[in-house]
Amino acid sequence: MITTLLVANRGEIACRIVRTCRELGIRTVAVHSDADDNALHARLADATVRLPGASPADTYLRGDLIVKAALAAGADAVHPGYGFLSENADFARAVLDAGLRWIGPPPEAIEAMASKTRAKKLLGITSLARVTEADLPVLVKAAAGGGGRGMRVVRRLDDLDAALEGARAEAASAFGDGEVFIEPYLGGEAGGRHVEVQILADTHGTVWPLGTRDCSLQRRHQKVIEEAPAPGLSEELTQELYDTAVRAARAVDYAGAGTVEFLIADDRPHFLEMNTRLQVEHPVTEAVFALDLVALQLRIAEGAELPENPPLPSGHAVEARLYAEDPARDWTPQTGTLHQLTVPDGVRLDTGYEAGDTIGVHYDPMLAKLIAHAPTRAEAIRKLAGALEKTSLHGPVTNRDLLLRSLRHPEFTAARMNTAFYDRHLPDLTQPTPDPHAPLAAALSDTHGRSRFGGWRNVPSQPHTKRYATSAGEEIEVHYRHTRTGLEADGVRVVHADARLVVLEEAGVRRKFAVARYGDQVYVNGDALTALPRFPDPTTQHAPGSLLAPMPGTVVRVAEGLTEGAAVQAGQPLLWLEAMKMEHRITAPVTGTLSALRVAPGHQVTVGELLAVVQPT
């Protein structure tokens, strides 16, 4: 029996594994980087071991340090979670060679399936060796890992070399393996459906296909919304997916939890890969089958035998991934303090953060996953959308509004979505729709908080003005005045105003506005505002053509031959930043001359830092 488990991961998956271990009476050991010294997964575990450094390559990808940590802490088993070293056969062997139990498939199965190139060969599928115009568009894809990292869509032959270079660099940084391959971009611009089968296998020859999941809503090839079961599949197609998934598992003597992924194009399934680990989206399967997949992983590693058949599914489940990123600005990752994250009762929350935690630059920007289960798909969607709408989220910009609008989009509710959903709808889904009364509520709340010791309540005053910036960058002025009977604002009756709650009445309808303030950041219900000074600070102005860092990160590359004085074209890539394990391209805003280049590869930048200046011609 397992008594002490080391979790070789971080964030929400580490917290989720710790939760199951507590229920089973298993002690847990967390490893943490210096950046994660006080992270939630480290706080929840029974013991912790430091991994010196901050970057994944120095910490969570150091299998040798993790094995030493497990031995030092007296662990007798290691769970890799997902990502990092979860699909690294050498790490699995190192764990086993150290006399520890490995919570995952045999190293030989990982070796055969974790590399997408080897998996395709095993199933008789070949990758493209040479790309011609007739093959376009194609997809450059990392052989190891997942999560959309190390992937590039290529639509022009001239872009192929740059895509290969960028994919190799990103894959090496995220997974420690820079191998990539090329395959047809199935579904093309019209998109296909991303459907997968969850499998669970024991060491006695039993393999369960635990239903299907649809993960078609993706950004940058990384899943955003997932559901189980995949809607609208025929019984024949579902059985074909099950048969292929079970065949893949049996071909490598698989044991543990795994996922076989397909792209459905023209009603035909195309094998994509087999993930030899737990998936991010596993909670929707757990909800539908009423199982704890982590607990089953542990029992299988202890030698337990699965029943001949899995339990019967019930209902429908939908999951939404909450990211600290700005979908309206090319999915730019966001950093800062998470002041508050609370969700209504009735939905599951898997998270690696609590109020007061800092979202840094070194790791994936996912904050949490919200999962709703209900008897029908429509009810599950409604339940999840309602929970997202009522979630109290104060901190960096997130994709919460995008998730909410996606769930309520008619294409999604009718189950007609595919992998090109955001290519078609992102501009509409990211249109700012601020509440017109949120700035007024913020101003009235602020006035109450700052004037409680004054005598304004009984003295009429001239109109007051306050300025706020919305999360979309729009500046708004609001006006109000004090009277002998209270506060007045044009067209709106102020029923109540204090530091945390404002009640306004318009056309006989009263609405409540919950207000929270952190410095100059103000949150009014779901709207985030920034209080602006009465007069702008001239020292914060930048010259036209200035390129500012959209996020904290590291400059990993500068365009070849780029120097000050060079002529550049609008849209030309100038440099690349790496943040949260993703590369972000910085391009010339206009055609002109590069009059200043302030950074070089390896340079650490902060958000808003000047990178370069392009003087327009």
N, C-alpha and C positions, 0 to 999 in steps of 0.2 A: 504494500500500500504506500502511496505517496504521502509523505508527512510535511515536507517543506518544498515549495515550488518557487523557483526564480523566474520572474517575468522579464524576458529579454526584449523589452519594448517600452513605450512611453504613451502618454496621452490617454484618450478614451478607451482604447483596446486594453491597455494595461489595467486601468481602473475596472473595466468590465470583467477581466480575468480574476482580479483580486476579489471582486464581489462574489463570484461563484465559489472561489476557494474558501471564503469565510463561511458560506452556507455548508460546505463539505467538511469543515473543520481542518483545513489545510493551511499551514502557515505560509506566508508569502514574503519574498525578497524582491525589492525593486532595485534596478540599476538606474542611475541618473547622471546626466552630464552636468557640468557646472551651470549651464543655462537653466537646467531643470532642478536645481538644488532644492527648491521649495515647491516643486510641481505637485499637483494633486495625487498622481500615482505614487509618488514618493511618500506623501503624507499618509496615504491609506495603507501602505504595506507594513508588515510587522517589522521588517528590517530593510536597510538600504545600503547600497555600495556605490561609492562615487566612481564615475568614469571621467578622468581628467580631460578637460577640453569642452568645446561646444559644438563643433561641426559633427555631422553624422559620421564622417570618415574617421574621426578621432575617438568616437564614443560608441554609438549604437551599432556601428558596423565593425567594431573590433571584437571579433569572436573570441580571440585569445583572452582578452580582458574579462569578457563575460563569463567564460568557463572558470577562470580564476576566482571571479566574484562568487559564483555558485558554490565552489568548493570551500572558499573562505567562510561563507555564511552558513555552511552546513546543509545546503539544499540537496535533495536527492532527485530532482527533476527540473527541466527547463522548458518553458512554453515560449515560443518565439513571437506570438501574436501574428500580425500581418505586416508586410513591408520589411524594411531593414534586412535581417538575416533569415527571415522565415522560409525562404526558398533557396537557401544556400546549403548544398549537400555537404560541403567541407565543414561547415559549422555543425551540422547535424552529426557528422562523424566524430568531430572533436568532443561534442557533448557525450556521445556514447563511449568513446575511448577513455573519457575521464571517469567512467563508471556511473554516469548519471542517466536518468531516464529522459528520452526525447519525446516531447508531446507533438507528434507529427508523423508523417509517413516515413518509410525507410529511406535512407540517403539515396539508394539506387533509384527509387521511384521519383524522388525530387530531381535527380540528375536527368532522368529520362523525360520528365514533363515540365520542370520549371523553366528550362530553355525552350522557348517557343519553336525554335528551329528544329531541335531534336524531337519535340512532340509531334510536329507536323510530319517529319520523316517516319516516325513510328506508325502514324496513321495513314501513310502513303500520300501525303500532301507536300508539294514542293514550293519553295519560295522563288521569286523572280531573281535570276542571275544577271540579267541584262535588261535595262529599261529603254524602251523606244517611245516615240510619240504616241504610237497606237496603244501603249499600256497605260497612259495617263487617264485619270489621276491615280497615283500610287501612294501607299502609306509606308513610311520608314518607321520601324518599330524596334524597341529594345527587346533583345532576346530574353532578358531576365526581368524580374519585377513586374510592376503593374502601376495602377493609379494614374495612367495617362502620361507618365514621365518617360522621356526618351522617345516620343512619338511626334512625327511631322507628316502632314499631308503635302504632297508635291503635285502641283498642277502644271508646272513648266519644267522642261528638262534643265534649263539654265539654273533652276533652284535646287537641283538634286544634291550637288556636292555640299552646299551650305547646310541643307537639311540633314545630310549624313553626319557632318561635323557637329552640328548642334545636338542631334539625337545622341551621338556617342558621348559627348561631354556630359549631357544631362543624365544619361543612364549610368555612367561611371560614378558621378557624384551621388546619385540616389541609391544605387545598388552595388557599387563596387565592381561593376562589369560593364564594359563599354561595347559589347557585341550588339550589333543591330542587323536587321534583315529588311527586305523589301517585299511587299505583297500588294496585290490589287486593292484599291480603295473600294471595297465592296459597298454597294448601295450608292456610291458616287454622291453627286450633289443632292439627289432625291432622298438619300438616307435609307437605311434599313433598320430592322429592329434588333436590339442587343438583348438576347435571351440566354439564360444560363440555367444549368441544373446543379443543385446542391447534392453532393453524394456524401455518404458516411459508410465507412467500411471497417470491419474488425479484422483481427488476425486469424480468424477461423474460416474465412472464405465468404462471409456474408457482405453484400454491397447493397446499400439502400439508395435509391434515387429519391431524394426528399423534395420533390416538386420542382417547379420552374420559378424563375424570377425574371421580370422585365426591368432592364436597366438602360432604356433607350435615351432618357434625358441626360445628356452629358455635356460638359464644357471641357474643351481641350482634351477630349478623349477620357475624361474622368467623370465618373457617375455622380449625379446630383440627386435624382429621385429614383427610388427603386420600389418594386412591389412584388408581392407573391399572392397567388400564382400569376404568371404572365397571362394577360387577358386575350381572349379571342383565338387561341390556338386550337386547331382540330385535334381530335383524339389520336388520329394517325400521326400527325406531326409531333405531338407530345411524346408518343411512344417511340418515335424515331430518335428524338433527343435523349430520352431515357436510355435506349439501347446503346447509343453511341457513348454516352457518359459511362455506363456500366462497363462497356467493352474497353474504354480507355483505362478505367481503374483496374480491371482484371489484367490488362496487358502488362502492368508494372507491379502486380501484387500490392496494390495500394492498401493503406490502413490509415484511419483517421478521417478528418473532414477535408473536403476538397470541392472544387467547383469547375465544371466544364462549360466553357463559354462558346456561344454561337452568334453569328450574324444571320438573321433571317432576311433574305433578299429574294423577291419574286417568289415568295412562298416556299423557298428552298433553304434548308439550314446549311451554313458553312462553318466548319470548325475554326475557332479562333485560337484557343489555348486552354490548357488545364492549369488552374491555380492550385498548387499543392499546399494549401494553407486555409485558414479561416478567412472569409471575406468580410469587408467592411459592412456589407448589407445583410449579414447572416441573421440579424434580429427579425426580419420579416418572415423568414422561414421558421424561426423559433416560435413566433406568434401563431402562425398558421398550424403548425404541428404540435404546439404546446410542449416544446422540448427545450433543454438547455444544451446547446451544442458544445460549449466548453466543458461542461460536466461529462458529456459523453466522450469527448476527446480524452479526458483524464482517465475515465473508466476503460476505454479501449487500450490506452497505454499501460494500464495495470493488468491487461489480459482478459478483460470481460468479453463475453460473447453477446452479440446483438440478437434479438429475436429474429425469426425468419423474415417477417414483414414489418415495415415501419407503421407507426400509428396513422390513422386516417386524418387528412387535413380538415380544417374547419374555418370558414370565413375567408377574409381577405385582409392583408396588411400592407401598409405603405410607409416608406421611410423617406425622410428629407434630411440631407446633409447641410448643416449650418456652417458656412465658411466665413472667416474674417477676410473678406475680399469685396471689391467694388465691381460688380458685373458691368456697370455703365462705363467703366474706364479700363476696358480690356482685362477684366478679372484681376486687377492689381491687388496683391495681398496687402492687408492692413495690420498694423501692430499697435500696441498700447495696452492700457489697463482695462480689463473687463470689470466694470463696476457692479453689474447685476445681470444674472441669468436665472430666471424662474419661469417655469411652464405650468400650465393648469393641470389639475389632476385628470387622470384618465388616459394619458399617453405616457409612453416610456421615453426617458431621457438618458442617453449614453453620452457622457462628456468627460473631458479631461481637465476641465477648468471650473473654478468657483469664483464668486465675487471677490475682487481684490487681486486676482492672478494677472500676470503680465503675459500678453501674447507677443512672443519674440519673432526673430527673423530666421531662425535656424531650421525650423521644421514645418511640416504641412500646416496650412492655415485652417484646418477643420476644427471648429469649436465643439460641435456636438452633433448628435443624430436624434431626431424626434421620430418615434414610431407609433402609428395608430393601427389598431386591429378592430374590425367590426364584422358583422355577419355578411355584408355585401361590399363590393368595391366602391360603390357610390357613397355608402355610409362611412367607409374608412377614409376616403378622400375628404369628405366634409368634416369629419372629426379632426383630421390632421390639419386642415386649413384653419379651422376654428382655433385649434391650439396654437398654431403659429401666430395667428392674429392677436391672441391674448398673451403671448409670451412677452415678458418684461426683459428687454435686452438693452443694456446701457454699456457702451464702450465703442470700440472701433466699428467702422462701417462693415456691414455684413450683407449676405445675399438673402436675408429673410424676406424682403418684399418680392424678390424674384421668385422664390419658392412659393409664396402665397399665390402670386398671379399665375404661375405655372400650373399649380394644382387646380385652379379654377378656370384654366383656359379650355374652351370647348373642344379643342383637338385632343387634349389630355383626358378630359372627362368622358369623351366618346371612345377612348382607347385607339385613336388614330395617330398616335405620336410615333416618331422614329428618331434616329440619331441626328437628323438635320433639323430637329425642332428649334434649337436656339439659333441656328444659321438663318432660319426664316423669321423668327419672332423676337429675337433679342431686343432690337430697337424699340418695339412697342412695349415689351415687358419691362424695360428699364426707364420708361418715361417717368419723370418725377411727378408725383401726385400728392404734394404736401397738403395737410389740412390747413385751410386758410385761417383758421382761428388759433392754430398752435402758437404762432409768435405772440399774439395778444395774450394768451394764457400765460406764456412764459414771462411777459412783461408785468402782468398783474401779480403773478406769484412773486417775482423779484421785488416789486414795489412793496408788497406786504412784508417780505422778509427784512427789507432794509429800513422800513419806516415805522416799525412797531414802537420805537421810543420817541417818535416825533408827535407833533400835534396836528398833522394834516387832516385827521378824520373830521374835524369840525371847522376847517378853514377851506373855502373854495380856492382852487388854484387854476393857473393857466394850463393849457394842454401840454402833456409830456410826450416825448418821442423816444423810442428805443429802436435800435437796429439789430437785426439778426441775419446770419447767413444760414441757408438751408444746406443739407448734405449734398445737394446738386450744385452748390455754389451761387445760388441766387440770393441777392440781398433784399431784405424786406424791412420796411419801416412800419411801426405801429404807433397809434396815437391814443391817448386816454387822458382823463383829467379827474381830479378829486373834487367832490362836491360835499355839501353838508350832509347829504344822505348816503354817501359812499362813492364808488367808482363808476365812471361812465365811459363808454366807448361807442363810437358811431355805429348805429344799427344793431347793437348787441347790448342786452341787459346783463349786468354783472350780478349774479345771484349770490355768489360766494367767492372769496379769494383768500387763500392763505399760502404759506410757503410750499405746500405739497399738493394742494387741490384747488382747482378753479372750476366754478360752475357758471356756464353762460347760457342765456336763454335767447333764442331767436325764433320769431314766428310761432311762439308758444311752445317750442320744443327746448327742453333743458338737456345740456350735454355736460358730462364730467370730463375734466382734463387732469390726469395725474402728472405731477411735475417733479422732476429730480434734477438736481444741479450739482455739477462737479467742476469747480472753477468756472471757466467761461463756456463750458459745454452744458447744454440744457436739453433734457429729454421730456417731451410732452406726448403722452401716450406712445404712439409708434414713431413720432417724428424726432429727429436729432437736429438741434440748432446750435449755432455758435453765437454767443453775444459779442457784438462788435463795439469798439470804442466810438465815441461821438465823432472823433476826427481821426482819419487814417494816419498811420505812422509812415512818413516818407522814406524811412530807412529800410522798409521791407520791400520797396519797389525794385524790379529787375528790368534790365534792358530788353527791348523787343528781341525775339529770337532766342531767349535764354531757355535752356533745357535743364529742368530741375528734377532731381531724383524723386520718382513717384512713391518710393518706399525705401526703408532702410535695406541695405544689402551690400554685396560685394561686386565690384567690376571684374568680370571674368574674361572679357575680350573687348578689344577695340578693333574697328574695321582695319583691315590690312592697308598699310601705307597712309593712314589718316594722320595728318599733321595740321597745325594751325596754318591758315592761309589757303587750305585746299578748297576747291570748288565742290559743292555738294548739291544733290538734287532733292527736291521735296520727297519725303518718304524713304530716302536712302538710309539703310541701317548704319549707325555710327558706333554704337557700343552695346554691350549686353550686360545686364545686371542679373545676379543670382540672388533670389530671396525665397525662403521657404521651399527649397529644393526644386524651384522652377526657374528657368531662364526667361528674362523679359527684355525684349529688344527696344532700344531707344533710337528713334529715327529723326531725321532732319525735318523740322516743321515747315520749312520753306526752301525754295531754291536760293542759293546764295553762297557766301564764303564762310568757312569755319574760322571765326575770329578769335575764339578761345577754346582750349581743351584743357580742363582742369583735373582730369583723372587719368589713371593708368591701370592696367590689370593688377588685381590684388588690392586696390584701393577700397576701403570701407567707407560707405557714404550713409548719411542720415537723410530722412525724408525732407525734401525741400532744398537739399544742398545743390549748388550750381555745378552741373556736369560740363556743359559746353555752351557756346553761344554761336548761333548762325546768323550772320548779318545778311538780310535779304538783298538781292540784286534788283 
